[in-house]
Amino acid sequence: MNADHRDPRPSFEDLLAEGAAVPTEGWDFSWFEGRATEERPSWGFAVALAERLAGATAALDIQTGGGEVLDFALGRVAPDAPVLTVATEGWPANVAKATALLRPRGIAVVACPEDAPLPFADAAFDLVVSRHPVEPLWGEIARVLEPGGTYFAQHVGPRSVFELVEYFLGPQPDAVSSSRRPERERAGAEAAGLEIVDLRAERLRVEFHDIAAVVHFLRKVVWMVPGFTVETYRPRLRALHEQIEAEGPFVAHSTRHLFVARKPTG
């Protein structure tokens, strides 16, 4: 066969190996460029976060990941950044990554498990922010906010990318994702004494263009398919690879909601 007519596309095994080799630390998704796409919410969280930071004096970023979003936002507002900014993170690899990224800005990253009390005094911050927290601890958020302070966050909504989850795990009960419903989170925030200022939800298109992107995504977002490994799911991965090759990108939908709450002054 003439070499000019060989199929240039990587093989299934090559794509598996590539997806399994990419580092998963932090929340930088630039590797997916050209391999997967996700529609962005209309409110533009990172830019809106920068605007909030510009008006704050003391800010806390909860579950900062690798610090990428906070770093971007602070880069837009310097030198009008808050006098004090602190971040927390629970995954050790991300603590190290966020520290390396944010230390040059004078930002301390505090290692703190997602389900642990926040290691800060009452009323320490006028702005608390978070992008995709595992589960917001409303009592702790309310405690560390000063009266009149704001919680500004983007949350993952219910059944996000569940087309992919259910491809591997089968149909999932509604209870699996009910804790992420905006109305349930509203009730939790209000029970902690916060007033809801804004709550908006959107459903957004996601496309996976090759099986390497699927593998990397499931390795990176570990709660989607708990215990995921290439070997465990090899038959399903092969079937999905063949589906993508024959039919085009695998389409799923993410859900996001903007959550803005205020601690009353009275």
KEVODO-472880 format. One record per residue: y, z, x of N, C-alpha, C, CB in turn. Coordinates in steps of 0.05 Angstrom, whole numbers, padded with zeros to 5 digits, always signed. Glycine has a CB too. Example, Ala and Ser with C-alpha at 12.3 -4.5 7.8 and 13.67 -1.06 7.14 Angstrom:
2
-00114+00156+00264-00090+00156+00246-00066+00156+00264-00089+00181+00226
-00045+00142+00257-00021+00143+00273+00001+00157+00258-00012+00114+00282
This chain:
266
-00024+00000+00017+00000+00000+00000+00025+00000+00018+00000+00025-00019
+00044-00016+00010+00069-00017+00025+00084+00010+00022+00087-00040+00015
+00093+00022+00044+00106+00048+00043+00131+00048+00025+00114+00057+00071
+00143+00025+00022+00168+00023+00006+00162+00029-00024+00180-00004+00008
+00136+00027-00032+00129+00030-00060+00117+00057-00065+00111+00008-00069
+00116+00075-00046+00105+00101-00051+00123+00118-00068+00099+00115-00024
+00111+00136-00084+00127+00153-00102+00141+00174-00084+00109+00167-00123
+00168+00175-00084+00182+00193-00066+00183+00222-00077+00210+00183-00062
+00174+00226-00102+00177+00252-00114+00158+00272-00100+00171+00251-00144
+00167+00297-00096+00149+00317-00084+00125+00323-00102+00165+00343-00078
+00103+00331-00090+00079+00337-00105+00082+00364-00119+00055+00336-00087
+00064+00369-00138+00062+00395-00152+00060+00417-00132+00039+00395-00171
+00043+00414-00112+00039+00436-00092+00063+00440-00075+00015+00429-00074
+00077+00418-00068+00102+00421-00052+00123+00435-00068+00112+00393-00044
+00125+00429-00094+00145+00442-00110+00139+00472-00114+00147+00428-00138
+00113+00478-00118+00105+00507-00120+00113+00522-00095+00075+00509-00125
+00107+00510-00072+00113+00524-00047+00143+00527-00043+00101+00508-00023
+00158+00507-00051+00187+00510-00048+00198+00531-00066+00201+00483-00055
+00190+00532-00091+00200+00552-00110+00191+00580-00102+00190+00546-00137
+00168+00583-00089+00158+00609-00080+00171+00619-00055+00129+00608-00077
+00184+00601-00040+00195+00608-00014+00225+00616-00014+00191+00586+00006
+00239+00609-00035+00268+00614-00036+00273+00644-00039+00281+00598-00060
+00291+00656-00023+00297+00684-00026+00309+00690-00053+00317+00693-00004
+00304+00714-00064+00312+00721-00091+00334+00742-00092+00288+00730-00107
+00344+00751-00069+00364+00772-00069+00390+00762-00082+00369+00782-00041
+00404+00781-00095+00430+00775-00106+00429+00757-00131+00447+00761-00085
+00453+00751-00141+00455+00735-00165+00470+00709-00160+00469+00750-00187
+00467+00698-00136+00477+00672-00129+00457+00651-00138+00484+00669-00099
+00464+00634-00158+00446+00615-00169+00451+00586-00158+00447+00615-00199
+00465+00584-00135+00472+00558-00125+00448+00541-00117+00491+00561-00101
+00426+00554-00111+00402+00538-00103+00393+00520-00126+00379+00557-00096
+00399+00528-00151+00389+00512-00174+00405+00486-00178+00391+00529-00199
+00426+00482-00163+00443+00458-00166+00425+00433-00165+00465+00457-00143
+00427+00417-00186+00411+00393-00187+00382+00397-00197+00411+00380-00161
+00374+00422-00200+00346+00428-00208+00344+00442-00234+00332+00445-00186
+00366+00456-00242+00367+00469-00268+00396+00472-00275+00352+00497-00267
+00401+00472-00301+00429+00475-00311+00430+00496-00333+00440+00448-00320
+00452+00510-00335+00456+00528-00357+00485+00526-00367+00450+00558-00348
+00487+00521-00392+00514+00519-00405+00527+00547-00402+00512+00511-00434
+00553+00547-00397+00568+00571-00393+00583+00580-00418+00588+00568-00370
+00585+00606-00423+00599+00616-00446+00628+00606-00446+00598+00646-00448
+00640+00603-00469+00667+00592-00472+00688+00611-00461+00673+00585-00500
+00682+00637-00459+00703+00656-00451+00707+00657-00420+00696+00683-00461
+00690+00644-00404+00694+00643-00375+00695+00671-00363+00719+00628-00369
+00673+00685-00362+00673+00713-00355+00686+00719-00328+00645+00724-00356
+00679+00705-00307+00688+00711-00280+00718+00709-00278+00675+00693-00259
+00730+00688-00290+00759+00685-00290+00772+00707-00307+00767+00657-00300
+00761+00712-00330+00772+00733-00347+00770+00761-00334+00757+00734-00374
+00748+00765-00319+00746+00790-00304+00768+00793-00283+00718+00791-00289
+00775+00771-00270+00797+00772-00251+00823+00781-00265+00801+00745-00238
+00828+00771-00288+00852+00778-00303+00852+00808-00310+00855+00762-00329
+00829+00819-00317+00826+00847-00323+00831+00864-00298+00799+00853-00335
+00820+00856-00276+00823+00871-00251+00852+00872-00243+00806+00858-00229
+00867+00850-00247+00895+00850-00239+00911+00871-00253+00906+00822-00245
+00902+00880-00276+00918+00900-00291+00906+00928-00289+00919+00892-00319
+00886+00932-00272+00873+00958-00270+00882+00973-00245+00843+00954-00269
+00879+00999-00246+00885+01017-00223+00859+01026-00209+00901+01041-00232
+00839+01034-00225+00813+01042-00214+00791+01029-00230+00810+01074-00214
+00774+01013-00216+00754+00997-00230+00726+01003-00219+00760+00967-00227
+00707+01002-00238+00678+01006-00231+00662+00982-00241+00668+01033-00243
+00647+00970-00224+00629+00948-00231+00601+00959-00231+00632+00923-00212
+00589+00960-00255+00562+00971-00258+00541+00949-00254+00558+00985-00285
+00520+00955-00238+00499+00936-00233+00510+00909-00223+00482+00932-00258
+00523+00910-00200+00537+00887-00189+00519+00865-00179+00555+00896-00167
+00493+00870-00177+00475+00850-00165+00482+00847-00136+00479+00822-00180
+00486+00822-00127+00494+00818-00099+00523+00819-00095+00483+00792-00089
+00539+00826-00115+00568+00828-00113+00582+00802-00116+00575+00840-00087
+00568+00781-00123+00581+00754-00123+00603+00751-00144+00560+00733-00127
+00598+00761-00168+00618+00757-00189+00643+00774-00183+00606+00764-00216
+00638+00799-00175+00661+00817-00168+00677+00805-00145+00651+00845-00161
+00663+00795-00125+00677+00783-00101+00694+00759-00110+00656+00774-00080
+00683+00742-00127+00698+00719-00137+00723+00728-00152+00681+00702-00155
+00720+00748-00170+00743+00757-00186+00764+00770-00168+00733+00777-00207
+00756+00787-00149+00775+00800-00132+00790+00779-00114+00761+00820-00114
+00776+00758-00107+00788+00737-00091+00811+00723-00106+00768+00717-00082
+00809+00723-00132+00830+00710-00148+00855+00727-00152+00819+00702-00175
+00852+00754-00149+00874+00772-00156+00887+00785-00132+00864+00793-00175
+00874+00783-00108+00886+00795-00085+00914+00783-00081+00869+00791-00059
+00935+00799-00075+00935+00828-00069+00939+00846-00093+00956+00834-00048
+00935+00835-00117+00939+00851-00141+00914+00865-00151+00950+00834-00163
+00895+00869-00133+00870+00882-00141+00875+00912-00146+00848+00879-00118
+00857+00925-00160+00860+00954-00165+00862+00970-00139+00837+00965-00182
+00876+00992-00139+00878+01009-00116+00850+01019-00107+00896+01034-00122
+00833+01024-00127+00805+01033-00122+00786+01016-00138+00802+01063-00130
+00766+01005-00124+00744+00990-00137+00718+00999-00124+00748+00959-00134
+00699+01006-00141+00672+01015-00133+00652+00999-00148+00669+01046-00137
+00628+00995-00136+00606+00981-00150+00581+00997-00148+00602+00953-00139
+00563+00995-00167+00537+01007-00166+00516+00984-00167+00532+01027-00188
+00492+00990-00156+00470+00972-00157+00444+00988-00153+00472+00949-00135
+00423+00980-00167+00398+00995-00166+00376+00983-00149+00388+00998-00192
+00377+00956-00143+00355+00944-00128+00363+00944-00098+00350+00914-00138
+00347+00957-00081+00354+00960-00053+00363+00934-00039+00332+00972-00038
+00348+00912-00044+00356+00887-00030+00384+00878-00039+00336+00865-00037
+00391+00883-00064+00417+00875-00073+00439+00894-00063+00418+00874-00104
+00432+00920-00060+00451+00939-00048+00460+00929-00021+00438+00968-00046
+00441+00921-00005+00448+00911+00022+00464+00886+00021+00422+00906+00038
+00457+00868+00003+00471+00842+00001+00500+00847-00009+00456+00823-00018
+00502+00863-00030+00529+00869-00041+00547+00883-00021+00526+00885-00067
+00535+00902-00006+00550+00916+00014+00561+00897+00035+00533+00938+00028
+00545+00879+00044+00554+00860+00064+00576+00842+00054+00531+00843+00074
+00574+00835+00028+00594+00817+00016+00620+00831+00010+00583+00804-00009
+00618+00856-00001+00642+00869-00011+00655+00888+00008+00634+00885-00035
+00642+00897+00029+00654+00915+00048+00680+00904+00060+00634+00922+00071
+00681+00878+00068+00706+00867+00078+00729+00869+00059+00702+00838+00086
+00724+00873+00034+00746+00877+00014+00752+00907+00010+00739+00864-00013
+00738+00924+00025+00742+00952+00022+00728+00964-00002+00771+00958+00021
+00708+00951-00012+00693+00960-00036+00668+00974-00028+00687+00936-00054
+00665+00999-00037+00640+01013-00032+00619+01006-00053+00645+01044-00032
+00594+01002-00045+00572+00997-00063+00554+01022-00062+00556+00971-00054
+00551+01034-00085+00535+01059-00087+00508+01052-00099+00550+01080-00105
+00486+01060-00085+00459+01057-00095+00454+01076-00118+00438+01061-00072
+00448+01064-00141+00445+01080-00165+00425+01066-00184+00472+01085-00180
+00403+01078-00191+00384+01066-00209+00397+01059-00236+00360+01084-00214
+00388+01038-00249+00400+01028-00274+00399+01049-00296+00386+01003-00283
+00379+01066-00296+00376+01086-00317+00385+01114-00309+00347+01087-00326
+00399+01116-00287+00409+01143-00277+00438+01147-00285+00406+01145-00247
+00446+01172-00288+00474+01178-00293+00492+01167-00271+00479+01209-00295
+00515+01158-00278+00534+01147-00259+00544+01170-00241+00557+01132-00273
+00544+01166-00215+00552+01187-00196+00582+01189-00192+00538+01183-00169
+00597+01192-00214+00626+01193-00213+00636+01214-00233+00638+01165-00219
+00660+01224-00227+00672+01244-00244+00680+01233-00271+00696+01257-00230
+00684+01251-00290+00694+01244-00316+00721+01230-00314+00696+01268-00335
+00726+01210-00330+00753+01197-00332+00762+01187-00305+00773+01217-00343
+00744+01176-00288+00751+01167-00262+00762+01139-00261+00727+01169-00244
+00757+01123-00282+00765+01095-00281+00779+01086-00306+00740+01077-00277
+00799+01069-00303+00812+01057-00326+00799+01031-00334+00841+01053-00321
+00781+01020-00317+00766+00995-00324+00738+00998-00313+00781+00970-00311
+00718+00994-00331+00690+00992-00324+00681+00965-00332+00673+01015-00337
+00667+00951-00314+00659+00923-00320+00629+00920-00313+00676+00903-00304
+00617+00900-00324+00589+00894-00317+00582+00866-00326+00569+00915-00330
+00566+00852-00311+00556+00826-00318+00526+00828-00319+00565+00804-00299
+00515+00826-00343+00486+00826-00348+00473+00852-00340+00473+00803-00333
+00483+00875-00349+00469+00900-00344+00442+00901-00357+00486+00924-00354
+00423+00915-00344+00396+00917-00356+00397+00929-00383+00377+00933-00337
+00411+00952-00385+00416+00965-00411+00440+00983-00407+00391+00981-00421
+00461+00979-00422+00485+00995-00418+00480+01024-00427+00509+00984-00434
+00487+01043-00409+00486+01071-00415+00512+01080-00427+00479+01089-00390
+00514+01078-00454+00540+01081-00467+00552+01109-00463+00537+01076-00497
+00536+01129-00462+00547+01156-00458+00560+01158-00431+00526+01177-00461
+00547+01147-00410+00558+01148-00383+00583+01130-00380+00537+01139-00363
+00583+01107-00393+00606+01089-00392+00630+01103-00405+00601+01063-00407
+00626+01116-00428+00648+01130-00441+00657+01154-00424+00639+01140-00469
+00639+01167-00411+00646+01191-00396+00664+01184-00372+00621+01205-00385
+00658+01162-00357+00673+01156-00333+00699+01141-00339+00656+01140-00314
+00702+01131-00364+00727+01118-00371+00748+01139-00378+00723+01099-00396
+00773+01134-00369+00794+01152-00376+00803+01145-00405+00818+01150-00357
+00815+01163-00419+00826+01156-00446+00844+01131-00445+00841+01180-00459
+00839+01113-00462+00854+01088-00462+00841+01067-00444+00882+01093-00453
+00820+01074-00429+00807+01055-00411+00790+01035-00426+00790+01070-00391
+00782+01014-00412+00768+00991-00424+00741+00986-00410+00785+00966-00423
+00721+00980-00427+00696+00969-00417+00696+00939-00423+00671+00983-00430
+00692+00923-00402+00694+00894-00404+00668+00882-00392+00720+00882-00391
+00652+00869-00408+00626+00860-00397+00615+00835-00411+00606+00883-00400
+00597+00822-00397+00581+00801-00409+00552+00810-00409+00585+00774-00394
+00540+00811-00433+00512+00820-00436+00494+00797-00442+00510+00842-00458
+00469+00800-00433+00448+00782-00441+00440+00789-00470+00423+00783-00422
+00437+00769-00487+00431+00774-00515+00401+00773-00521+00445+00754-00532
+00394+00774-00546+00366+00775-00554+00351+00748-00549+00363+00783-00583
+00326+00750-00542+00309+00727-00539+00321+00705-00521+00302+00715-00566
+00333+00714-00499+00346+00695-00480+00324+00681-00464+00366+00710-00462
+00325+00654-00463+00306+00637-00449+00278+00642-00458+00309+00641-00418
+00275+00650-00483+00248+00657-00493+00230+00633-00497+00250+00672-00519
+00241+00609-00498+00223+00586-00499+00205+00585-00474+00240+00560-00500
+00217+00593-00451+00202+00594-00426+00184+00618-00425+00221+00594-00401
+00194+00641-00434+00177+00665-00435+00153+00661-00452+00194+00689-00446
+00156+00649-00475+00134+00646-00493+00116+00623-00485+00144+00641-00521
+00125+00605-00469+00108+00584-00457+00086+00598-00441+00124+00564-00440
+00093+00618-00426+00074+00632-00408+00060+00655-00422+00088+00642-00384
+00073+00670-00440+00062+00694-00451+00053+00691-00480+00082+00716-00449
+00060+00669-00493+00054+00667-00521+00076+00680-00538+00027+00679-00528
+00074+00678-00565+00094+00689-00583+00099+00718-00578+00087+00684-00612
+00124+00726-00577+00131+00754-00571+00142+00767-00597+00152+00755-00549
+00136+00792-00601+00147+00806-00625+00177+00810-00623+00133+00834-00628
+00190+00811-00645+00219+00814-00646+00227+00839-00632+00229+00814-00675
+00210+00860-00633+00218+00886-00621+00222+00883-00591+00196+00906-00626
+00210+00863-00578+00213+00860-00549+00242+00857-00541+00196+00836-00539
+00258+00843-00557+00286+00838-00549+00306+00851-00568+00290+00809-00548
+00297+00867-00587+00316+00878-00606+00337+00896-00594+00301+00893-00628
+00331+00908-00571+00351+00926-00559+00376+00910-00549+00339+00941-00536
+00373+00884-00546+00395+00868-00536+00412+00856-00558+00385+00846-00518
+00406+00862-00583+00422+00850-00604+00450+00861-00604+00408+00856-00632
+00470+00844-00607+00498+00853-00606+00504+00875-00625+00517+00830-00611
+00494+00873-00650+00500+00894-00670+00488+00921-00662+00490+00885-00697
+00465+00920-00649+00453+00946-00640+00469+00958-00617+00423+00941-00631
+00479+00941-00599+00495+00951-00577+00522+00961-00588+00500+00929-00556
+00533+00948-00608+00557+00958-00620+00553+00986-00631+00566+00939-00644
+00531+00991-00644+00525+01017-00655+00523+01038-00633+00499+01016-00672
+00510+01030-00611+00507+01049-00588+00534+01056-00576+00490+01037-00567
+00552+01036-00573+00578+01041-00562+00595+01059-00580+00593+01014-00557
+00593+01053-00606+00609+01069-00625+00599+01098-00626+00608+01056-00653
+00572+01101-00624+00561+01128-00624+00570+01144-00600+00530+01126-00625
+00577+01130-00578+00587+01144-00554+00617+01149-00555+00580+01128-00529
+00630+01140-00577+00658+01145-00581+00676+01123-00573+00666+01169-00566
+00665+01099-00567+00681+01076-00559+00689+01060-00583+00666+01059-00538
+00712+01047-00582+00722+01029-00603+00717+01001-00594+00752+01034-00609
+00705+00984-00611+00700+00956-00604+00725+00940-00608+00676+00945-00622
+00734+00927-00586+00757+00910-00587+00750+00881-00592+00773+00913-00560
+00728+00872-00579+00720+00844-00582+00690+00843-00577+00735+00825-00562
+00676+00827-00594+00647+00823-00591+00641+00795-00600+00631+00844-00606
+00634+00777-00581+00628+00749-00588+00602+00741-00575+00651+00731-00577
+00586+00725-00590+00560+00717-00580+00558+00686-00581+00537+00729-00597
+00543+00675-00561+00538+00647-00560+00510+00641-00551+00558+00633-00541
+00499+00619-00561+00472+00609-00553+00476+00584-00536+00454+00604-00578
+00465+00583-00512+00472+00563-00492+00448+00548-00482+00487+00577-00469
+00451+00523-00478+00428+00505-00470+00422+00509-00440+00435+00476-00475
+00396+00511-00434+00386+00514-00407+00366+00491-00402+00373+00542-00402
+00367+00478-00379+00347+00457-00373+00335+00462-00346+00361+00429-00373
+00309+00460-00344+00294+00462-00318+00284+00434-00312+00270+00483-00320
+00293+00423-00289+00287+00396-00282+00262+00393-00265+00310+00384-00268
+00252+00414-00253+00227+00412-00239+00213+00440-00238+00231+00402-00210
+00188+00440-00230+00172+00465-00232+00181+00484-00210+00143+00458-00229
+00193+00475-00188+00203+00493-00168+00225+00511-00180+00214+00478-00143
+00242+00499-00197+00263+00515-00210+00252+00536-00228+00283+00496-00225
+00230+00529-00242+00217+00548-00260+00206+00571-00244+00195+00535-00276
+00192+00565-00222+00180+00586-00205+00201+00604-00193+00163+00573-00182
+00222+00593-00183+00243+00609-00171+00257+00627-00192+00264+00592-00157
+00262+00616-00215+00275+00631-00237+00258+00655-00245+00280+00613-00261
+00232+00651-00248+00214+00673-00257+00210+00694-00235+00188+00662-00266
+00212+00685-00209+00211+00705-00187+00237+00720-00185+00206+00690-00161
+00259+00708-00193+00285+00720-00190+00292+00739-00213+00307+00699-00187
+00285+00730-00238+00291+00745-00262+00264+00757-00271+00304+00727-00285
+00257+00779-00257+00229+00789-00257+00220+00799-00284+00226+00810-00236
+00239+00807-00302+00231+00818-00327+00224+00797-00348+00254+00835-00338
+00229+00771-00342+00222+00750-00361+00192+00748-00366+00233+00723-00351
+00177+00746-00344+00148+00745-00345+00138+00766-00326+00136+00716-00338
+00135+00791-00335+00128+00813-00317+00102+00807-00301+00125+00839-00333
+00103+00812-00275+00080+00808-00258+00075+00779-00252+00056+00819-00272
+00095+00762-00256+00092+00733-00250+00084+00728-00221+00117+00718-00258
+00064+00712-00217+00058+00701-00191+00049+00672-00195+00036+00717-00176
+00052+00655-00175+00044+00628-00177+00014+00626-00182+00051+00612-00151
-00002+00642-00168-00031+00640-00171-00040+00648-00199-00045+00658-00150
-00028+00669-00210-00037+00678-00236-00031+00657-00258-00022+00704-00244
-00009+00643-00255-00001+00624-00276-00004+00595-00267+00027+00629-00284
-00020+00590-00247-00022+00562-00236-00030+00542-00258-00043+00562-00214
-00050+00547-00275-00056+00526-00295-00033+00520-00314-00080+00535-00312
-00018+00541-00323+00005+00536-00340+00027+00522-00325+00015+00563-00352
+00031+00529-00300+00051+00516-00284+00044+00486-00280+00053+00529-00256
+00019+00480-00275+00012+00452-00272+00016+00437-00298-00018+00450-00264
+00009+00449-00321+00013+00435-00346+00043+00431-00351+00001+00452-00369
+00060+00450-00344+00088+00447-00349+00100+00427-00329+00103+00474-00344
+00090+00426-00305+00099+00405-00286+00093+00378-00297+00084+00409-00259
+00069+00374-00308+00062+00348-00319+00079+00341-00343+00032+00347-00326
+00086+00361-00359+00103+00357-00382+00131+00348-00374+00105+00383-00399
+00142+00362-00354+00169+00354-00344+00168+00326-00332+00178+00375-00322
+00148+00320-00317+00146+00293-00305+00145+00272-00326+00121+00291-00286
+00131+00277-00348+00127+00257-00369+00150+00256-00389+00101+00262-00384
+00162+00279-00395+00180+00280-00418+00209+00287-00410+00171+00300-00437
+00213+00296-00385+00240+00304-00376+00243+00334-00376+00261+00292-00395
+00267+00344-00373+00271+00373-00369+00260+00391-00391+00301+00379-00367
+00251+00414-00383+00242+00435-00402+00268+00448-00413+00223+00456-00389
+00272+00448-00439+00296+00459-00451+00291+00486-00463+00307+00440-00473
+00309+00505-00456+00309+00532-00467+00337+00539-00475+00297+00553-00447
+00341+00563-00485+00368+00572-00493+00373+00601-00484+00372+00569-00523
+00395+00605-00470+00402+00632-00463+00421+00643-00484+00416+00633-00435
+00423+00669-00487+00441+00681-00505+00459+00701-00490+00427+00696-00529
+00484+00700-00495+00504+00718-00481+00523+00729-00502+00518+00702-00459
+00533+00753-00497+00555+00762-00513+00576+00776-00496+00545+00781-00535
+00601+00771-00503+00624+00784-00490+00628+00811-00505+00649+00767-00491
+00630+00832-00489+00633+00859-00501+00657+00872-00490+00607+00876-00496
+00677+00879-00507+00701+00893-00498+00704+00917-00516+00726+00874-00500
+00705+00941-00503+00707+00966-00517+00729+00983-00504+00680+00981-00519
+00740+01001-00519+00762+01018-00509+00755+01047-00515+00789+01010-00522
+00762+01065-00497+00759+01093-00502+00785+01104-00514+00752+01109-00475
+00783+01116-00538+00807+01125-00552+00823+01145-00535+00800+01137-00579
+00849+01146-00540+00866+01165-00525+00867+01192-00539+00894+01153-00523
+00861+01193-00564+00862+01218-00579+00836+01233-00580+00871+01213-00607
